[in-house]
Structure formats: structure tokens, C-alpha cells
């Protein structure tokens, strides 16, 4: 889809799911449990949509795929930072729904056609990629805590980086463990010790840019 508005969002991205650590979905392989549930979210450090500034805003998705995500038929519940004003809400909805260009959002819209009504809520979002740690909290909806991978014998932290480059996405993610991954409501789940990916991302109306 050709973008009618020039936009850019750059910041920290967290994606935690029900798969075992080392999510097979990154390799277009069947999810650990065949289906996949989880969250994805972003803190926009720098962003704009036309003349609308998006700096500092956050958004999250709760998602539910009945099979491998690339096979489609998924559901997404979008949640947008309640601090966003009306223009910012319209801008973020247009981006997240894949209506303003960028292959990654367009693909997500195609494989998750059952989008639930957007919600607006306070979003706490902390991430430290160097330490492979994160905490995302949306009261009454979601909490997830990421912590470093640890050696099973020594418990010393260690590092695994997954780099993905395709026609619609490009990212370099620190792999971590979702110590807590819990959501309630229309899309609900409760997992511990599952996969966590922490990345710096930069999406634009023209596509993705590697960070």
C-alpha cells in the first residue's frame, strides 16, 4: 500500500510469546505449541506522522494465532498510550492497522484480520537491551517481565542474538526469557519461562530500516 503520509517511529521493541526460548516463528517454523499467543509493544523514542509528533508514546498488541502466524487467521487487541491526544491516536491507529504503508504492519494486518477495538490505557514500559531485561505493565490487562538467559548449571547470564532480514522486516533482537507473561480480558494467557525478544526498531512509511 502506498503511504499518503510520511511517518517514522524509532524506539525500543519488546515481543514476548508462548513459544519456548528461541521462538521458531522467527524462522517461519511451527510455534512450540502449534499456536502462538503473546504481546508486542514499543516505546517510541522519536516519531512523527506528518506534522503530528509521536515522541515518547507507547503502544502494545496482545495477539492470538490459532496456528503458525504466517498461516493467518489471528486476532490482535491494540492498546495505545492514553496520553496520546486525538491526532496522535488517529496517527497510531493508521500505522498499527497497516493503513499507512510499511510492509511489517501490512503483513500483520493480513495475518491477523480479526482486530479488536482499540483500547487506551496507561502503559509502563522499561527496557534495557544491554542487560536483556524489560518490564511492560498495563494495569488490568497485561504484565510481562523479561530477564537474561542463564546457564543451567552456573546460572551465569549469557547472550544470544537473533538477526532477521526479509522483504518486510529487519531487526536484531536480544533473546531473553519471559519470566512473567500474563494477560487478561478478550485475549488472555499466562506463561512463564517463555520466549522474549528485545530490539531497537525503526519503521517508516517507506518500510523498515535496520538499527
C-alpha positions in Angstrom: 0.0 0.0 0.0 1.4 3.4 -0.9 1.7 5.7 2.1 -0.1 9.0 1.8 1.5 10.4 4.9 5.3 10.5 5.6 5.9 8.9 9.0 8.6 7.4 11.2 8.7 5.6 14.5 12.0 4.6 16.1 12.5 3.1 19.6 12.6 0.1 21.8 10.6 -3.0 20.9 9.6 -6.0 23.1 7.9 -9.1 21.8 7.2 -11.9 24.2 5.2 -15.0 23.3 4.1 -18.5 24.4 6.9 -20.3 22.4 10.0 -21.8 24.1 13.1 -19.6 24.2 14.4 -19.3 20.6 11.0 -18.7 19.1 10.5 -20.9 15.9 8.2 -18.3 14.4 11.3 -16.1 13.7 12.4 -18.9 11.3 8.9 -19.4 9.8 8.7 -22.7 11.6 5.7 -24.0 13.5 5.3 -22.5 17.0 6.3 -24.6 20.0 2.7 -25.3 20.8 1.5 -25.0 17.2 -0.5 -21.9 18.2 1.1 -18.7 19.4 -0.1 -16.1 21.9 1.7 -13.1 23.4 2.4 -9.5 23.2 4.4 -7.0 21.2 5.0 -3.4 22.2 7.1 -0.3 21.6 8.3 2.8 23.3 8.6 5.4 20.5 11.7 7.4 21.4 11.5 9.5 18.2 8.5 9.6 15.9 6.2 11.6 13.7 3.2 11.1 11.5 3.1 14.0 9.0 3.2 17.0 11.3 2.0 15.0 14.4 4.8 14.3 16.9 4.8 10.8 18.4 7.9 11.1 20.7 7.6 9.3 24.0 4.3 7.5 23.3 3.9 3.7 23.7 1.7 1.1 22.2 1.1 -2.6 22.6 -0.6 -5.6 20.9 -2.0 -8.6 22.5 -2.2 -11.4 19.9 -3.6 -14.8 19.4 -2.8 -17.1 16.4 -4.6 -20.4 16.2 -1.7 -21.9 14.3 1.6 -20.6 12.8 1.4 -16.8 12.5 2.3 -16.9 8.8 -0.9 -19.0 8.2 -3.1 -16.2 9.4 -6.5 -16.0 11.0 -5.0 -14.3 14.0 -6.6 -11.8 16.5 -5.0 -8.6 17.7 -6.0 -6.3 20.5 -4.3 -2.9 20.1 -3.6 -0.8 23.2 -2.4 2.8 22.8 -0.9 5.1 25.4 -3.8 7.1 27.0 -1.6 10.2 27.0 -1.9 10.4 23.2 -4.2 13.2 22.0 -6.8 12.8 19.3 -4.4 13.4 16.4 -1.8 11.1 17.9 -4.4 8.4 18.4 -5.5 8.6 14.8 -1.9 8.5 13.6 -1.0 5.4 15.7 -4.2 3.6 14.7 -3.4 4.2 11.0 0.1 2.9 11.4 -0.8 -0.1 13.6 -3.6 -1.2 11.3 -1.3 -1.2 8.3 -3.2 1.6 6.5 -0.2 3.9 6.0 2.4 1.8 4.4 5.4 -0.2 5.9 5.4 -3.9 5.0 5.6 -5.2 8.6 2.4 -3.6 9.7 0.7 -4.5 6.4 1.7 -8.2 6.8 0.5 -8.2 10.4 -2.8 -6.8 9.3 -3.1 -9.5 6.7 -2.3 -12.4 9.0 -4.3 -11.1 11.9 -7.6 -9.9 10.2 -9.6 -10.1 13.4 -8.7 -6.8 15.0 -10.5 -6.0 18.3 -11.5 -2.4 19.1 -8.5 -0.3 20.2 -8.1 0.4 23.9 -6.4 3.4 25.5 -4.6 2.9 28.8 -1.5 3.9 30.8 1.4 1.9 29.7 4.6 1.4 31.8 7.5 0.4 29.6 11.0 -0.2 30.7 13.7 -2.0 28.7 17.5 -2.4 28.9 18.7 -4.3 25.9 22.3 -4.5 27.2 21.1 -6.2 30.4 18.4 -8.2 28.4 15.7 -7.0 30.8 12.3 -5.4 30.4 9.0 -4.8 32.2 5.8 -3.8 30.4 2.7 -3.2 32.6 -0.8 -2.2 31.5 -2.9 -2.4 34.7 -5.8 -4.8 34.4 -4.6 -6.1 31.0 -1.0 -7.1 30.8 2.2 -7.7 32.7 5.4 -9.1 31.3 8.9 -9.3 32.7 12.0 -10.2 30.7 15.2 -11.4 32.2 18.6 -12.6 30.8 19.1 -16.2 29.7 21.1 -18.1 32.3 23.4 -21.1 32.1 21.5 -24.1 33.6 24.5 -25.1 35.8 26.2 -21.9 36.8 23.2 -19.5 36.5 25.6 -17.0 34.8 23.8 -14.8 32.3 24.7 -15.4 28.6 23.8 -13.8 25.3 22.1 -14.9 22.2 21.3 -12.5 19.3 18.8 -13.3 16.5 19.0 -11.2 13.3 16.1 -11.3 10.9 16.2 -9.7 7.5 13.4 -10.2 5.0 11.3 -8.2 2.5 9.0 -6.8 5.2 11.1 -6.8 8.4 14.6 -6.3 9.7 15.7 -6.4 13.3 18.5 -7.6 15.5 17.0 -8.9 18.7 18.5 -9.8 22.1 17.0 -13.1 23.2 15.7 -13.2 26.8 13.3 -15.2 29.0 9.8 -14.0 29.8 9.8 -14.7 33.5 6.2 -13.3 33.5 3.8 -13.2 30.6 0.3 -12.7 31.7 -2.8 -11.0 30.1 -6.5 -11.0 31.0 -9.5 -9.9 29.0 -10.5 -10.6 25.4 -7.1 -12.1 24.7 -5.8 -13.9 27.8 -2.8 -16.1 28.6 -0.4 -16.9 31.4 3.1 -18.2 30.6 6.4 -18.3 32.4 9.9 -19.1 31.1 8.8 -18.5 27.5 10.5 -16.5 24.7 11.3 -12.8 24.9 12.9 -10.7 22.2 14.2 -7.2 22.8 15.2 -5.0 19.8 15.8 -1.5 18.6 13.5 -0.9 15.6 12.9 1.8 13.1 9.8 1.7 10.9 8.8 4.3 8.3 6.1 4.9 5.7 8.6 3.5 3.2 9.3 0.3 5.1 11.8 -0.8 7.8 15.3 0.4 8.5 17.9 -1.7 10.3 19.1 -0.2 13.6 
